[in-house]
Amino acid sequence: MTTILSARDLRKEFVTARPIFGAPTVVRAVDGVSLDIEQGETFAIVGESGCGKSTLARLLLRLIKPSGGEVWYDGEDLAHVDEGRMRSLRRDLQFIFQDPFSSLNPQMSVGALIEEPLRVHGMGTQEERRARVAELLTRVGLTPAHADRYPHEFSGGQRQRIGIARALASGPTVLIGDEPVSALDVSIQAQVVNLLEDLKDEFGLTLVVIAHDLAVIRHMADRVAVMYLGEIVECAPANTLYQQPRHPYTETLLAAIPVASYGARRARTVVEGDPPNPISPPPGCRFHTRCPYATDLCRSDRPTLTKLADGRQVACHHAETLTLKGLTSVEPARSAGAAARFALYAKGIAAATTAEPNNNPKSNV
């Protein structure tokens, strides 16, 4: 496959305090991240709140400037191109924000919001742009009549659809969603997840999803990168990672996924304590303060992200020797049945919403 977007030793530091005397207080939100995203895949970045995944997403599209490292797209280092070139590249690189309300200008109509990327990039005549807006609204399950309304007149699920339509307006090749369903009800999450998958196939998109809900990611991602305290600690194909994790932190994340059927899971791996202070991360492996398998080596030496024999990447000194628990404890037939029911349920809701859009702004759908 062809790599479409990649990062090398990407870093971002935020200065939180500048005392009169002494050194400033610095938070290393992203600390030496390297990754490759293949064209046409769905790539997920997961981790606890505060691990740096949203900052990483913004760095990949240069919505914020990195403190160091490189971001490559189509042969160009986005970290070092000028503002004029970056503006033209944004036609190919679009972003879906986590909050579907604050990301939309309340003083602009929905039609104007979706048309704005087309005007900025000089795409089409006014009539062609209006036709494109109507087409996109229909495609995301709304109607062309919604173009004259304002964001406050819609529910959260509908506003997220508007955000998706706006991101698709310029015809991007890479679409990054920063927790695009976390603020929505469960039933609405199913609609938006299926909508993103359908649009990815229809428009040939490369989709990068930032999330902390591993149950949702399991049904849509091709590969998953796990972040902890500004670093990627494991990266592997989704099925491989869920069934047989190689990093203890990945094991704890998988253990936190709810299981509906009684007795479908073995004993959970419990992790004590909170994540360390990112201002002063611990020496050695940053997870060693919470890891039940930590040794003296983990406490003294920082592991690097290393490619294993099976092709995955893991930053753990004991990745080759540990036997960790994945989701293989779920019975295959039960697991397959649950996935099928999820897909049918979500598809049914999405189809009903598309066939008969809800015009009640107070509704959740």
LOTIDO-552209 format. One record per residue (C-alpha): y, x, z; residue in three letters. Coordinates in steps of 0.02 Angstrom, whole numbers, padded with zeros to 5 digits, always signed. Each point is the difference from the previous one (the first is absolute). Layout:
N
YXZALA/...
//
This chain:
365
+00000+00000+00000MET/+00182+00049-00023THR/+00110+00039+00150THR/+00160-00101-00014ILE/+00084+00036+00167LEU/-00030+00146+00117SER/+00075+00084+00153ALA/-00011+00181+00055ARG/+00040+00056+00177ASP/+00120-00146+00017LEU/+00106+00001+00158ARG/+00135-00108+00077LYS/+00093+00040+00160GLU/+00123-00114+00089PHE/+00127+00070+00123VAL/+00012-00122+00146THR/+00123+00096+00109ALA/+00123+00143-00022ARG/+00046+00072+00170PRO/+00155+00108+00022ILE/-00110+00140+00063PHE/-00178+00034-00053GLY/-00106-00050-00147ALA/+00005-00177-00075PRO/-00141-00121+00033THR/-00107-00018-00156VAL/-00136-00127-00043VAL/-00123+00056-00133ARG/-00039-00170-00074ALA/-00098+00073-00146VAL/-00069+00174+00025ASP/-00082+00089-00146GLY/-00080-00145-00095VAL/-00089+00035-00164SER/-00084-00136-00104LEU/-00040-00053-00179ASP/+00008-00180-00062ILE/-00098-00039-00157GLU/+00065-00112-00139GLN/-00059-00180+00014GLY/-00073+00011+00176GLU/+00045-00089+00160THR/+00038+00135+00128PHE/+00022-00050+00183ALA/+00085+00095+00140ILE/-00048-00062+00173VAL/+00034+00044+00180GLY/+00079-00056+00163GLU/+00182-00053+00011SER/+00110+00154+00006GLY/-00122+00117-00088CYS/+00121+00030-00146GLY/-00081-00104-00137LYS/+00159-00100-00043SER/+00102+00161-00004THR/-00130+00075-00117LEU/+00013-00151-00114ALA/+00188+00020-00013ARG/-00018+00186-00033LEU/-00120-00033-00144LEU/+00136-00101-00088LEU/+00143+00107+00066ARG/+00082-00145+00087LEU/+00032+00136+00129ILE/+00011+00185-00037LYS/-00136+00115+00068PRO/+00034+00145+00117SER/-00124+00103-00100GLY/-00143-00009-00123GLY/-00021-00079-00171GLU/-00033-00172-00075VAL/-00061+00003-00180TRP/+00005-00147-00122TYR/-00034+00020-00185ASP/+00034+00187+00004GLY/+00162-00010+00099GLU/+00032+00047+00181ASP/+00090-00152+00070LEU/+00060+00100+00150ALA/+00112+00106-00111HIS/+00057-00109-00148VAL/+00184-00053-00003ASP/+00058-00175+00044GLU/+00026-00052-00181GLY/-00178+00045-00050ARG/-00069-00078+00159MET/+00089-00163-00041ARG/-00084-00010-00170SER/-00170+00041+00077LEU/+00015-00146+00120ARG/-00041-00113-00147ARG/-00178+00069+00015ASP/-00007+00013+00190LEU/+00027-00157+00102GLN/-00014-00050+00183PHE/-00050-00158+00094ILE/+00081+00001+00172PHE/-00085-00057+00160GLN/+00129-00131+00048ASP/+00016-00127-00142PRO/+00165-00068+00068PHE/+00106+00151+00043SER/-00045+00083-00166SER/+00081-00142-00099LEU/+00189-00019-00011ASN/+00037-00172+00077PRO/+00157-00020-00106GLN/-00094+00013-00165MET/-00106-00134-00079SER/-00184+00035-00032VAL/+00032+00008-00187GLY/+00138+00130+00024ALA/-00109+00102+00118LEU/-00144+00011-00124ILE/+00116+00030-00147GLU/+00094+00142+00085GLU/-00124+00139-00044PRO/+00006-00056-00182LEU/+00190+00010-00002ARG/+00004+00168+00088VAL/-00118+00077-00129HIS/+00081-00089-00148GLY/-00156-00096-00048MET/+00018-00145-00121GLY/+00135-00126-00036THR/+00057-00130+00126GLN/-00115-00131-00077GLU/-00148+00121+00001GLU/+00033+00045+00182ARG/+00004-00184+00051ARG/-00163-00030-00092ALA/-00076+00150+00090ARG/+00056-00070+00169VAL/-00080-00169-00039ALA/-00160+00087-00055GLU/-00011+00105+00158LEU/+00034-00147+00116LEU/-00140-00096-00084THR/-00117+00148+00011ARG/+00022+00019+00188VAL/-00033-00184+00034GLY/+00177-00070+00002LEU/+00095-00097-00133THR/+00149+00043-00112PRO/+00101-00131+00094ALA/-00007+00113+00154HIS/+00116+00124-00088ALA/+00153-00099+00056ASP/-00046+00001+00184ARG/+00040+00129+00134TYR/-00119+00102+00109PRO/+00031-00101+00159HIS/-00069-00155-00088GLU/-00175+00074-00010PHE/-00142+00033+00121SER/-00061+00175+00042GLY/-00143-00008-00124GLY/+00114-00061-00139GLN/+00129+00136+00038ARG/-00135+00132-00013GLN/-00047-00070-00171ARG/+00182+00015-00051ILE/+00000+00181+00057GLY/-00155+00033-00103ILE/+00079-00083-00154ALA/+00154+00108+00022ARG/-00104+00158+00013ALA/-00093-00046-00161LEU/+00156-00042-00100ALA/+00028+00174-00074SER/-00183+00022-00049GLY/-00049+00138+00123PRO/-00154+00110-00009THR/-00007+00036+00188VAL/+00026-00134+00131LEU/+00007+00045+00185ILE/-00016-00139+00129GLY/+00054+00041+00178ASP/-00110-00118+00102GLU/+00034-00140-00125PRO/-00103-00130+00096VAL/+00020+00050+00183SER/+00144-00122+00033ALA/-00094-00149-00074LEU/-00123-00126+00069ASP/-00185+00036-00030VAL/-00020-00132-00136SER/+00157+00063-00088ILE/-00064+00179+00012GLN/-00152-00052-00102ALA/+00112-00072-00135GLN/+00110+00154-00014VAL/-00149+00120+00003VAL/-00082-00092-00144ASN/+00166-00011-00092LEU/+00025+00189+00012LEU/-00177+00033-00063GLU/+00023-00119-00147ASP/+00169+00075-00047LEU/-00071+00176+00014LYS/-00134-00042-00128ASP/+00118-00098-00113GLU/+00140+00129-00007PHE/-00107+00157+00016GLY/+00085+00053+00161LEU/-00038+00141+00119THR/+00012-00081+00171LEU/+00036+00092+00163VAL/-00016-00108+00156VAL/+00062+00049+00173ILE/-00091-00096+00137ALA/-00069+00000+00175HIS/-00121-00145-00030ASP/-00161+00083-00057LEU/-00086-00168-00025ALA/+00122-00041-00142VAL/-00007+00174-00075ILE/-00191-00006-00007ARG/+00008-00138-00131HIS/+00129+00078-00116MET/+00005+00191+00009ALA/-00092+00127-00107ASP/+00043+00147+00113ARG/+00071+00009+00176VAL/+00103+00136+00086ALA/+00007-00005+00190VAL/+00159+00064+00084MET/+00025+00057+00179TYR/+00163+00067+00071LEU/+00073+00051-00169GLY/-00160+00075-00073GLU/-00140-00063-00111ILE/-00162+00024+00097VAL/-00123-00077-00124GLU/+00001-00057-00181CYS/-00151-00077-00085ALA/-00059-00144-00111PRO/+00016-00162+00095ALA/-00186-00044+00009ASN/-00046+00177+00055THR/+00134+00006+00134LEU/-00042-00170+00072TYR/-00187+00031+00006GLN/+00000+00181+00059GLN/+00164+00069+00070PRO/+00012+00187+00029ARG/+00154+00007+00112HIS/-00003-00069+00179PRO/+00167-00087-00026TYR/-00069-00094-00150THR/-00147-00054+00107GLU/+00118-00074+00130THR/+00099-00095-00132LEU/-00159-00075-00072LEU/-00060-00048+00173ALA/+00158-00104+00023ALA/-00038-00113-00149ILE/-00046-00174+00066PRO/-00175-00064-00042VAL/-00026-00189-00002ALA/-00189-00001+00025SER/-00069+00030+00174TYR/-00111+00154+00010GLY/+00054+00068-00169ALA/+00068+00161+00073ARG/-00063+00137+00112ARG/+00099+00063+00149ALA/+00181+00041-00040ARG/+00071+00175+00009THR/+00138-00014+00130VAL/+00149+00118-00009VAL/+00106+00021+00155GLU/+00187+00033+00006GLY/+00146-00015-00120ASP/+00043+00112-00147PRO/+00092+00160+00051PRO/+00188+00016-00013ASN/+00040+00045-00183PRO/+00147+00104+00062ILE/-00122+00118+00086SER/-00174-00020-00077PRO/-00145+00085+00091PRO/-00068+00168-00061PRO/-00158+00007-00100GLY/-00066-00165-00067CYS/+00129-00134+00034ARG/-00136-00127+00040PHE/-00087+00108+00130HIS/+00092-00081+00147THR/-00088-00165-00040ARG/-00159+00061-00085CYS/-00165-00020+00094PRO/-00077+00143-00101TYR/+00138+00129+00027ALA/-00048+00181+00038THR/+00097+00155+00046ASP/+00014+00040-00185LEU/+00085-00168-00031CYS/+00125+00034+00139ARG/+00051+00170-00066SER/-00016+00000-00191ASP/+00080-00125-00118ARG/-00128-00059-00131PRO/+00048-00007-00184THR/-00042-00139-00123LEU/-00160+00068-00079THR/-00105-00067-00142LYS/-00181-00031+00053LEU/-00157+00005-00105ALA/+00006-00189-00032ASP/+00176+00013-00072GLY/+00099-00075+00143ARG/+00137+00093+00094GLN/-00003+00014+00190VAL/+00107+00094+00126ALA/-00127+00026+00141CYS/-00087+00156+00062HIS/-00162-00097+00030HIS/-00002-00115-00153ALA/-00166+00071-00061GLU/-00090-00019+00166THR/+00063-00162+00077LEU/-00095-00162-00028THR/+00131-00137+00009LEU/-00015-00188-00005LYS/+00062-00098-00150GLY/-00025-00181-00048LEU/-00182+00023-00049THR/-00047-00094+00159SER/+00050-00162-00088VAL/-00150-00079-00084GLU/+00013+00021-00190PRO/-00034-00182-00042ALA/+00122-00061+00131ARG/+00131+00125-00055SER/-00020-00046-00184ALA/+00008-00185+00043GLY/+00159+00025+00101ALA/+00082+00095-00143ALA/-00050-00136-00124ALA/+00068-00137+00112ARG/+00163+00097+00023PHE/+00019+00020-00188ALA/-00038-00182-00040LEU/+00112-00064+00139TYR/+00145+00111-00051ALA/-00021-00037-00185LYS/-00005-00186+00035GLY/+00162+00005+00100ILE/+00086+00108-00130ALA/-00056-00116-00142ALA/+00060-00154+00092ALA/+00168+00080+00036THR/+00021+00053-00180THR/-00047-00171-00067ALA/+00116-00094+00116GLU/+00137+00111+00075PRO/+00064-00056+00169ASN/+00185-00040-00008ASN/+00019-00028+00186ASN/+00096+00150+00069PRO/-00061-00038+00177LYS/-00183+00018-00048SER/-00100+00159+00023ASN/-00075-00008-00174VAL/
//
